[in-house]
Structure formats: structure tokens, C-alpha cells
Amino acid sequence: MATLYDTIKSKIIIDNLPNEFLAGELKNLKWADFLWRPIQNKNAYVIGYQTELNNIHLKLYGSELQIENSLQKFYMGNNYQDFTFSQVLTALDKLNSNLPIDIYKTTLLRADVGVVINHDTTQETDRWLDYKGTLPIPMIKGNVIYGKEIRKTNYKFKAYNKTFEAQKTTGIKLLNKLMRVELKGNNRYFNNRTNPIGLYTVQDLIDPIKYRLLANELLNFYASIKKKTNLNFSKWSTKETRLYGYMNYEDSAKAMKQHHKETHKKERGQFLKLLTKYQDTTQENIVIDKLKSKIDFSINN
């Protein structure tokens, strides 16, 4: 299943907003053919107003309007079917025609990109070790681990069992073993870097060049995750086997880090080089090729 854009979040200042939205009264208000409900904080003060356009959340805080949720679900009701670049253009035009503002001029706060492929999720995520020192966190629903995610302040990267998730959240039974690989990034993640992608407004999302750059960002992130390999220890030296053993045993690795910090730092670097040396390129390439195939389909259709 080819898909790329999912959730987007953007904002814009409304210049002609009726003054009653600034009064903070606890009552429903009508504006732009929508009924707006009060948003209250924990102290019961009205801090804004909210409404919905299908699944799209619209929230007003003062004169600032925030628009958020899955563009793909707005257009087709799910995020596991094909969602091509031409459909993205149609979906944004449809959304724009139903809003009281120009969606393309709104400031982009967040964009999620993802791809759904036929693959065994557990087989893939059980291989994940870390991403630049950040450990993966299990994704759990109903006491079942159905994926893993890597999260920092400005981004989240995850791979999860879409077949399981769809059944649990919507009751839909998908026939194939589907895995969704997804990157969530805010505007700082995409723009505050040596080579910024340049996502400043929703208009940037329909730039074919930036669409390809986002796809490459997803692929590069996945490729940069350190992963376990299907190891053939007969090819390893005694030193390599010993290093692998103690770094993979939680108690010994923790003890070395706590009591011999400098040695642990040095040997962890050697350990990561060891994993790269014996990397399971077959498994790696299977996933990469599947992701590339779906991305190319999305871009070219």
C-alpha cells in the first residue's frame, strides 16, 4: 500500500474573527458555517473553541486557528490504502474548499509521512537496537506489543503492525501482514538543519521536489537505525564474540557503563562497528526495496 502524507498540523491568524470568540464565554458559537464548542483548561476557564470537518480538528485560540489530523483519512477514511501524490493534491483542494481560510497559506507545524508495506512487523522491529544512541520503545495496545518507536523532542519514527492496529481501533480485518513505517516531524526537525527541506507552509507539501525529499528522509532514517543481524559466529574472532556477549547481556553492559565508563564508551563504539561489519544486508535490503517501491508508486501516480 503506497502512502506518504498522513497527519498534518498548521496554523493561521484570523483577521476578521468575531469579537465574541475573544470574550471567553462558556457557550457554543457559530462562525463560517461551523458550530464551535468551548475548550476549557483544568481550572474550567475557556481558553478557545473547537469544531470538526469530518476527522479534521479545528481549534481557535484567540485569533489563531489550528488545523490538525490525517489528510489521508479525511480523503479516503483510512491510512493503509494507496494515497498517491495526485490524490494528495485533490485532498488538499477538497479540504481548502471547505475551510474559511486558505489552507495553503497556513504555517506548517508538523507533517507525518509514512508507508505501508507487506512485511512481518515483529521480524523487523525485533532487530532494532538504537538510533544515534536513542533506544526504541515498545508500542503497546491491549497488553500486546505491536511495534516500536524512536522518539525525541522534534520527531518520532515508528514501525508497527498495521493489520493489528486497524482491527483494534476500527474493527477492520485486513488480510495481509501489513507494517506501517512512519516519521512524524515538527517544523524544527525538517527546517533547522544543515540541508533544510523547507517546509514552512502547507503550500510546500505540494512541491514535487520537497515530496521526494520527505520520502528520502523516511528512507534515510530507517537505514540509519542500528539493527541486529542474523549472525554466523563461525566467522568471528574470540575477541569479537566476547565483546558481543558482554554488550548484549544487560547486567554486564550496565556494570561496565557504571564502573568503567570510559572503557564502556570505547567498546560500545567497537561493538557498533562490529554489527555494521556483519550487517544482514539481505534483510535490510528487503525492507528498503519494499519502501522504495511504494514511495515511487506514490510519487508517480
Protein Blocks (a to p, Z undefined) as FASTA:
>chain_A
ZZfbfcdcdddddfklcfklmnopacdddeehiacdddddfkopafbdcddehjbccdde
hjbccdedjfklmmnopakbccdfklmmmmmmmmmmmpcbdfklpccfbdcddddddddf
klmmmmpmbeehiacddddeehiafbdcdddfkbccddddfklmmmmmnopacfbdcddd
dddddfklmmmcfbdghiabfklmmgmklmmmmmmmmmmmmmmpccdddddfklpcfklm
mmmmmmmpmklmmmmmmmmmmlmmmmmmmmmmmmmmmpcfklmmmmmmmmmmmmmmmmmZ
Z
